[in-house]
Amino acid sequence: MKSSRLEAFSDGVLAIIITIMVLELRTPHHPTLHALWDTTGISLLTYLLSFVYVGIYWNNHHHLFQVVRHVDGVVLWANLHLLFWISLYPFTTRWMDETELARTPTVVYGANLIGAAIAYFLLVQTIRRLPTSGHLDEVFGSDYKGKVSPILYLCGIGLAFIEPWLGVIPFVAVALMWLVPDRRVERWLEEEGKMHDGETA
């Protein structure tokens, strides 16, 4: 089956997740920057971090299904598994925010990040088993960032037991690492387009 419905459903879910997170931000009672920071300061920072993570998964998900056009039922369930973990971001983000980066909420947030990372890995693996996905290795290569990210998440969880705010540093580092544009998919699509044009010329 074509992946278009899967992509449309996933895009809708991710849009709702971002909307839920922004609605959790509290409005200051006074029209001053000081009131904004006192009321919403940490909330804005944790929202920004989670917003970036949702954006990263949306970006990677879009790239993945630009390369893979057909899916089966196993891939659909693997995709739902990924959306489950991402849908927890509003909850874990708010808990971490409302407790001002307390230890347990920060650890749970890190576990949420690991869960989403594992779910994305499993999604890719379910796609690799499809007979039409032999080009994935050619497009994505060794996926260095995908292998390093869970290690940094575990470091963040470990640091959170020492000092909760230290645990957030590796989480931010992973987000910054994934913000670096990855042109592999675009290059592959451009090359495929040129080959197709050459064949039809």
C-alpha positions as CSV (number, residue, x, y, z in Angstrom):
1,M,0.0,0.0,0.0
2,K,1.1,3.6,-0.6
3,S,2.5,5.6,2.3
4,S,0.5,8.7,1.7
5,R,-2.2,8.0,4.3
6,L,0.4,7.1,6.9
7,E,2.2,10.4,6.2
8,A,-1.0,12.5,6.4
9,F,-2.1,10.9,9.6
10,S,1.4,11.3,11.2
11,D,1.5,15.0,10.1
12,G,-1.8,15.6,11.8
13,V,-0.8,13.9,15.0
14,L,2.5,15.9,15.2
15,A,0.6,19.1,14.6
16,I,-1.8,18.3,17.4
17,I,1.1,17.5,19.7
18,I,2.8,20.9,19.1
19,T,-0.6,22.6,19.6
20,I,-1.1,20.9,22.9
21,M,2.4,21.9,24.1
22,V,1.9,25.5,23.3
23,L,-1.5,25.6,25.0
24,E,0.3,24.5,28.2
25,L,2.2,27.8,28.4
26,R,1.0,30.0,31.1
27,T,0.1,33.7,30.5
28,P,1.8,36.3,32.7
29,H,-0.5,38.3,35.0
30,H,1.6,41.5,34.5
31,P,2.8,43.1,31.2
32,T,6.5,42.9,32.0
33,L,9.4,40.7,30.9
34,H,10.1,39.9,34.6
35,A,6.5,38.6,34.9
36,L,7.0,36.6,31.6
37,W,10.1,34.9,33.0
38,D,8.6,34.3,36.4
39,T,5.5,32.8,34.9
40,T,6.6,31.2,31.7
41,G,10.4,31.2,31.6
42,I,11.2,27.5,32.2
43,S,8.0,26.6,30.3
44,L,9.3,28.5,27.2
45,L,12.6,26.7,27.4
46,T,11.2,23.2,27.8
47,Y,8.6,23.9,25.2
48,L,11.3,25.0,22.8
49,L,13.3,21.9,23.4
50,S,10.3,19.6,22.9
51,F,9.2,21.6,19.9
52,V,12.6,21.1,18.3
53,Y,12.4,17.3,19.0
54,V,9.0,17.1,17.4
55,G,10.3,19.1,14.4
56,I,13.3,16.7,14.1
57,Y,11.0,13.7,14.0
58,W,8.7,15.3,11.5
59,N,11.7,16.2,9.3
60,N,13.2,12.7,9.5
61,H,9.8,11.0,9.0
62,H,9.2,13.1,5.9
63,H,12.6,12.2,4.5
64,L,12.1,8.6,5.3
65,F,8.8,8.4,3.4
66,Q,10.1,10.4,0.5
67,V,12.5,7.4,-0.1
68,V,10.0,4.6,0.9
69,R,6.7,5.0,-1.0
70,H,5.0,1.7,-0.1
71,V,4.4,0.2,3.4
72,D,2.6,-2.8,4.9
73,G,0.6,-3.4,8.2
74,V,3.8,-4.0,10.2
75,V,5.1,-0.6,9.2
76,L,1.8,1.0,10.1
77,W,2.0,-0.4,13.7
78,A,5.6,0.6,14.0
79,N,4.7,4.1,13.0
80,L,1.9,4.2,15.6
81,H,4.4,3.0,18.2
82,L,6.6,6.0,17.3
83,L,3.7,8.4,17.5
84,F,2.8,7.0,20.9
85,W,6.2,8.0,22.4
86,I,6.1,11.4,20.7
87,S,2.6,12.0,22.0
88,L,3.9,11.8,25.5
89,Y,6.1,14.8,25.0
90,P,3.4,17.3,26.2
91,F,3.0,15.4,29.4
92,T,6.7,14.8,30.2
93,T,7.5,18.3,29.2
94,R,4.9,19.9,31.4
95,W,5.9,17.7,34.4
96,M,9.5,18.7,34.0
97,D,8.5,22.3,33.7
98,E,6.0,22.4,36.7
99,T,8.6,20.8,39.0
100,E,11.3,23.2,37.7
101,L,13.5,20.4,36.4
102,A,13.2,18.1,39.4
103,R,15.1,14.8,39.2
104,T,12.4,12.3,38.6
105,P,10.5,14.3,35.9
106,T,13.9,15.0,34.1
107,V,14.7,11.3,34.2
108,V,11.2,10.5,32.8
109,Y,11.7,13.0,30.1
110,G,15.0,11.4,29.1
111,A,13.2,8.0,29.1
112,N,10.6,9.5,26.8
113,L,13.4,10.6,24.4
114,I,14.9,7.2,24.5
115,G,11.5,5.5,23.8
116,A,11.0,7.7,20.8
117,A,14.5,7.1,19.5
118,I,14.0,3.3,19.8
119,A,10.6,3.5,18.2
120,Y,12.1,5.4,15.2
121,F,14.8,2.8,14.9
122,L,12.3,0.0,14.9
123,L,10.2,1.8,12.3
124,V,13.3,2.0,10.0
125,Q,14.0,-1.7,10.7
126,T,10.4,-2.7,9.7
127,I,10.8,-0.8,6.5
128,R,14.2,-2.4,5.8
129,R,12.5,-5.8,5.6
130,L,10.3,-4.7,2.7
131,P,11.5,-6.0,-0.7
132,T,11.5,-2.5,-2.1
133,S,13.7,-0.9,0.5
134,G,17.1,-2.1,-0.6
135,H,18.3,1.4,-1.3
136,L,17.9,2.6,2.4
137,D,21.5,1.9,3.2
138,E,22.6,3.8,0.1
139,V,20.6,6.8,1.2
140,F,21.1,7.0,4.9
141,G,24.4,5.3,5.3
142,S,25.6,4.3,8.8
143,D,23.3,6.7,10.6
144,Y,26.0,8.0,13.0
145,K,23.7,10.5,14.7
146,G,21.0,7.8,15.3
147,K,23.5,5.6,17.1
148,V,25.0,8.4,19.2
149,S,21.7,9.9,20.4
150,P,20.6,7.1,22.7
151,I,24.0,7.1,24.4
152,L,23.7,10.9,25.0
153,Y,20.2,10.4,26.4
154,L,21.5,7.8,28.8
155,C,24.2,10.2,29.8
156,G,21.6,12.8,30.5
157,I,19.6,10.5,32.6
158,G,22.7,9.6,34.6
159,L,23.6,13.2,35.1
160,A,20.1,14.0,36.2
161,F,20.7,11.8,39.3
162,I,23.6,14.0,40.2
163,E,22.0,17.4,39.3
164,P,18.8,17.5,37.3
165,W,19.7,20.6,35.2
166,L,22.9,18.8,34.1
167,G,20.8,16.1,32.7
168,V,19.2,18.5,30.3
169,I,22.5,19.4,28.7
170,P,22.9,16.1,26.7
171,F,19.2,16.4,25.7
172,V,19.9,19.9,24.2
173,A,23.1,18.6,22.6
174,V,21.2,15.9,20.7
175,A,18.7,18.4,19.5
176,L,21.4,20.7,18.3
177,M,23.2,17.8,16.6
178,W,20.0,16.9,14.6
179,L,19.4,20.6,13.7
180,V,22.3,20.4,11.3
181,P,20.7,20.0,7.8
182,D,21.1,16.6,6.2
183,R,21.1,16.7,2.5
184,R,21.5,13.0,1.8
185,V,17.8,12.4,0.9
186,E,17.6,15.5,-1.3
187,R,20.8,14.5,-3.1
188,W,19.5,10.9,-3.6
189,L,16.2,12.2,-4.9
190,E,17.9,14.6,-7.3
191,E,20.1,11.8,-8.6
192,E,17.1,9.5,-9.0
193,G,15.3,12.3,-10.9
194,K,18.3,12.8,-13.2
195,M,18.5,9.0,-13.9
196,H,14.8,8.9,-14.6
197,D,15.0,11.9,-16.9
198,G,18.0,10.3,-18.7
199,E,16.0,7.0,-19.2
200,T,13.0,8.8,-20.6
201,A,15.0,11.1,-22.9
